[in-house]
């Protein structure tokens, strides 16, 4: 995986992580039934769209998908992948991260879950985004496994290389 691809995954992963953190606000407001921002005094009663489950999912999807992207980027130099395979893995993770976070925000905002194709509707958009994310993560993680195993085979038993400062160094 190239340094550029790793940087793209870290940047997008951080953005997706931040969107997941932002979803924590409507999640908390839904739990409380009001908008309350300490140390600002007072609160405002609010009936948030969606439900606790949907906002919890949006919060966790962003955090977990962002961390997945950053995690794969952090080991990207250890993956022995062709340029084409590395591109597929990168695009797969981008589709996963963005598909999941966008669908997870649209779901509670439109009070849909995206569990099936229901004709052209918000629910169908959420469904299609989740399906793209599933396809992306399956492709990416199969390639991550292949790349890691190829690197392990090349390193041989008891040997290997360590990555220091982005350069491969033999132990």
Secondary structure, 3 states (H helix, E strand, C coil): CCHHHHHHHHHHHHHHHHHHHHHHHHHHHHHHCEECCCCCCCCEECCCCCCHHHHHHHHHHHHHHHHHHHHHHHCHHHCCCCHHHHHHHHHHHHHHHHHHHHHHHHHHHHCCCCCCCCCCCHHHHHHHHHHHHHHHHHHHHHHHHHHHHHHHHHHCCCCCEEEECCEEEEC
